[in-house]
Amino acid sequence: MSDFQVIHKDRPTFYFVGVTTGKSSINSVFPLWMHELGRPEVVLEGIDHPIHDQPERYRQTVAQIKGDPNSLGGLVTTHKLDLYAAAHDMFDYLDPYAQITHEMSSISKRGSLLRGHAKDPISAGLSLDAIIPPRYFGDTGAEVLCLGAGGSALATLLHLINKPDAADRPRRFITVNRSPGRLQHMREMVSQFPTDIQVDYVHNDDPRANDAIMAGLPDHSIVINATGMGKDIPGSPLTDDGVFPMHGIAWEFNYRGELDFMHQALRQAQARQLKVEDGWVYFVHGWTQVVFEVLDVQATPELFQRLNDAASSVRR
């Protein structure tokens, strides 16, 4: 199976694969959710990897989950693309979204089978639909500027591409990333779908250039920070001089950390009549989707609301 040492746990363990897992609110939320689900024996354990870690370290994490009967599965954040690239051959099943996006946010088991899912297209869709009303793009002419081209950015674009009503799709989706490889990966994914969305791929690492791109957006446009800056790494992809679109939406995918991008938007909220959203809704949807998959729980709106209420009760 693997040459890696597998640690056999004495309790059912759900893993959280991230960068600074000990700082996440999930550490307070998870026990409440297990109580709600009638699984209080399940414990959460974080595994921290440096960003773009060595492939063998990702494979060791997957081997632990695969080889230990008490390792139930887990959620992957930040490393979704890198873990897939390093270890997808270790899985017995990959869902269609994982195969399309080449990312993995959920690791689960059914008997002896190890399964990988990309849940972000579902989570991102549920989160975006909670922020904007139906026909938002058709009614406003808004476009999307997505700063970052990682897994969450891919998921958001895929969700918009799959919207059946043209009024729910933006005319243009601009993605900016410091790594040309991530942009090429997104381009290859988009090429698999017929779409009327104009997708612009911009290779850039200068915040001043991002300011200029944002300045060209029409009113009501959505600006997303999907870079991880402000949480996993310091700073913002914009400068303090960047001007958000009038009546626009600033969506910070992070909910914790310094959140520089969100604070830049909040300083303009009144003058630019901005709607500013953090990543809390995305956090809850992302985690519940994976918890339901790993624990084989049937999701219902009522159950989600119970878990959302429990999470909100301890939000920092």
C-alpha angles and dihedrals in degrees: 000000000000142000091227120108111253117209112215111221123214093214133043104273131201113197129218111201111198146109106268100011095160091066095055123110088228088082089069096034100048098068090050090052093049089052090051091049095047092244104111091149092069114097131196122233125184125218113195120205126179112248109278092009125188113287092236091060091054089049090052090055091050091047090055092054093043098045104043116073090209092053100093101183135270155217124272122206130175091002097062096117097036094048091049091050092049102041114015090114089065092066127091094204134025119185120233093258091053090050092048098044098031090225135110129206100162130054115186141160134223107186107308094341119105112210133194126200134181101218097169096090087060095041094045091048094050090047096048092046088054090055103045131039124239115283091019095145095043092049097045108025089231123166130202127241110191115190103204133031103217130118097297092049091049090050094051092050092047090051091053093046090055095051105118096206114073090215088065092056124078119234090230136022115191118195122190124192139167093220118066090202093065091049091051090049090053091047091053091050093050091049088066092065133062105232140163092210112111104226116199118196115204122187105205141133099180113104090205090061089050088053089055093050091050091050089061096057121110121245117283092029122148120238115195129194103209095150100097088237110141092035117033093023129018128260138025133278087235133059123237087255094062113116119217120220116272112261087005134142123243109200117191108194090202123077098186137041130052091319093200093170092053092049090050088055094045091055088059098037097104099037094045095033089235128177106219120200130181127203099265096106089046089049093054095044092045094050097042092051091055095041090053090050097046095045093039093237123161108241119224131170089245093053092047090052091052091052092044091052091049091050093047090052091067100031111141 
